[in-house]
Amino acid sequence: MLPWRFENMKIAVIGAGLAGRQHIQVIQNNKMCELDFIVDPSNESIEFCKNNGFSHFSNVTEALMTQIPDGAIIATPNSIHVENALDFIDRGIPILVEKPLSSDSESALSLVQCAKKKNVHLLTGHHRRHNKIIREAKDTIDSGQLGRLVTSHSMCWLFKPNDYFNSWRKSISGGPVLINLTHDIDLMRYLIGEIESVHSFESNANRKGKVEDSAVVSLRFKNGTIGTLSISDTIVAPWSWEHTSGENPIYPNQKESCYWIGGTHGSLELPKLKSWKSLNERSWWEPIQSNQSPTDNNINQPLSAQLNNFISVVQGKEEPVCSGEDGLKTLLVIEAIKLSAKIGKAVKPKNPELKCF
Ligand SMILES: NC(=O)c1ccc[n+]([C@@H]2O[C@H](COP(=O)([O-])OP(=O)(O)OC[C@H]3O[C@@H](n4cnc5c(N)ncnc54)[C@H](O)[C@@H]3O)[C@@H](O)[C@H]2O)c1
């Protein structure tokens, strides 16, 4: 029997846009929780709540004067994550904050520190960590089947239509490095290890906006592995996690891979979960064979698994799969990537352990 207040954990969703509405759907499909209320000042959201019979508020302060949820998911624009999150943390309410944790590491650090000081659970919504494919890939890597990891390559090439940028995404926090690459970086940290240094190049030659439309990054991991990432929101191509994983139905699915991880005894391509190893002796003159694990339809599975983890963390049964500290560390790598592109030199991500933990 669960403690009474968690039999049906009441969860508020702050920001009912693209991401927030997916969280709302996943909450509604989960028997362990229920939607408490939605906060979003937009007319579309007022209409959306009215049509669906959801309790609605236009700002967090007003909402928390009326209703106290058991937890909240923050899915507002990046630059106001921290301001919204602190309102909940101040009242001891656990939160899951969409990625990136904030649009800058200074405010993200203050959020992590505040949650730690007040002993409130803070999770980051890097939901790909919860994908079954990634869990299996992590098991394969951790089991040593690939041998010593040597190198990795990640692709995120996709094309965003012009009207995508008619919003806050036009601003400095709306480029693909902060919006998309943050997921890929988080996964590489999760699968391979902490990143020691990065060297990157950015371009806005196609969109000519304030932010990059494309970037390439070289990585050195602390365990000696080296890697590369390539990202663009202005290329028509199938090679991105968005298009290949099948986890989000809004992206037409392509049966391709977008991550390649290589070791001394084998290699792995994802999301196909196809592993390669030598049949006999390891040699470029000897045949190699592949093995592909079956993968099923993954639609919204990672978001559901992430929500289950949030509920279990609040119940004291599990540790966060992606904590606030994880969100901060990923953001510090992203900032190092931005700085490297600006100064044209390799940059080491700041170590958050220096001051705060
Ligand atoms: N995990 C993922 O794969 C994923 C996917 C998409 C977006 N995101 C993240 O989710 C967040 C939201 O992105 P989106 O694409 O849904 O943006 P969006 O613009 O579609 O939605 C943001 C919503 O927040 C609302 N909002 C603005 N100010 C608010 C406030 N003060 N209080 C409450 N609501 C407010 C807006 O009215 C809007 O409805 C971003 O941090 C983004 O990076 C994550």
The ligand as a MOL file (V3000), in Angstrom:
LIG
                    3D

  0  0  0     0  0            999 V3000
M  V30 BEGIN CTAB
M  V30 COUNTS 44 48 0 0 0
M  V30 BEGIN ATOM
M  V30 1 N 12.0620 16.9550 -24.0730 0
M  V30 2 C 11.8450 17.3090 -25.3290 0
M  V30 3 O 12.0700 16.5690 -26.2730 0
M  V30 4 C 11.2840 18.6630 -25.6170 0
M  V30 5 C 10.5780 18.8880 -26.8020 0
M  V30 6 C 10.0680 20.1710 -27.0250 0
M  V30 7 C 10.3150 21.1710 -26.1160 0
M  V30 8 N 11.0270 20.9110 -24.9810 0 CHG=1
M  V30 9 C 11.2770 21.9520 -23.9960 0
M  V30 10 O 10.0290 22.3290 -23.4400 0
M  V30 11 C 10.0130 23.7350 -23.1700 0
M  V30 12 C 8.8390 24.3600 -23.9170 0
M  V30 13 O 9.0480 24.1900 -25.2960 0
M  V30 14 P 7.8130 24.1150 -26.3180 0
M  V30 15 O 8.3930 23.6670 -27.5980 0
M  V30 16 O 6.6940 23.3720 -25.6950 0 CHG=-1
M  V30 17 O 7.4650 25.6700 -26.4290 0
M  V30 18 P 6.0270 26.2870 -26.7530 0
M  V30 19 O 6.2760 27.6970 -27.1320 0
M  V30 20 O 5.2840 25.4020 -27.6890 0
M  V30 21 O 5.2770 26.2330 -25.3290 0
M  V30 22 C 5.6340 27.0530 -24.2460 0
M  V30 23 C 4.3650 27.3970 -23.5240 0
M  V30 24 O 4.7060 28.0880 -22.3270 0
M  V30 25 C 3.7250 29.1180 -22.1580 0
M  V30 26 N 4.2370 30.1390 -21.2470 0
M  V30 27 C 4.9660 31.2480 -21.5450 0
M  V30 28 N 5.2070 31.9470 -20.4260 0
M  V30 29 C 4.6140 31.2710 -19.4100 0
M  V30 30 C 4.5350 31.4830 -18.0100 0
M  V30 31 N 5.1100 32.5420 -17.4290 0
M  V30 32 N 3.8530 30.5890 -17.2540 0
M  V30 33 C 3.2900 29.5000 -17.8270 0
M  V30 34 N 3.3220 29.2540 -19.1470 0
M  V30 35 C 4.0050 30.1200 -19.9300 0
M  V30 36 C 3.4380 29.6290 -23.5560 0
M  V30 37 O 2.1990 30.3100 -23.6170 0
M  V30 38 C 3.4390 28.3270 -24.3410 0
M  V30 39 O 2.1420 27.7690 -24.4260 0
M  V30 40 C 11.3710 24.2640 -23.6170 0
M  V30 41 O 12.2200 24.2940 -22.5100 0
M  V30 42 C 11.8610 23.2180 -24.6080 0
M  V30 43 O 13.2650 23.1570 -24.6950 0
M  V30 44 C 11.4900 19.6780 -24.7220 0
M  V30 END ATOM
M  V30 BEGIN BOND
M  V30 1 1 1 2
M  V30 2 2 2 3
M  V30 3 1 2 4
M  V30 4 1 4 5
M  V30 5 2 4 44
M  V30 6 2 5 6
M  V30 7 1 6 7
M  V30 8 2 7 8
M  V30 9 1 8 9
M  V30 10 1 8 44
M  V30 11 1 9 10
M  V30 12 1 9 42
M  V30 13 1 10 11
M  V30 14 1 11 12
M  V30 15 1 11 40
M  V30 16 1 12 13
M  V30 17 1 13 14
M  V30 18 2 14 15
M  V30 19 1 14 16
M  V30 20 1 14 17
M  V30 21 1 17 18
M  V30 22 2 18 19
M  V30 23 1 18 20
M  V30 24 1 18 21
M  V30 25 1 21 22
M  V30 26 1 22 23
M  V30 27 1 23 24
M  V30 28 1 23 38
M  V30 29 1 24 25
M  V30 30 1 25 26
M  V30 31 1 25 36
M  V30 32 1 26 27
M  V30 33 1 26 35
M  V30 34 2 27 28
M  V30 35 1 28 29
M  V30 36 1 29 30
M  V30 37 2 29 35
M  V30 38 1 30 31
M  V30 39 2 30 32
M  V30 40 1 32 33
M  V30 41 2 33 34
M  V30 42 1 34 35
M  V30 43 1 36 37
M  V30 44 1 36 38
M  V30 45 1 38 39
M  V30 46 1 40 41
M  V30 47 1 40 42
M  V30 48 1 42 43
M  V30 END BOND
M  V30 END CTAB
M  END
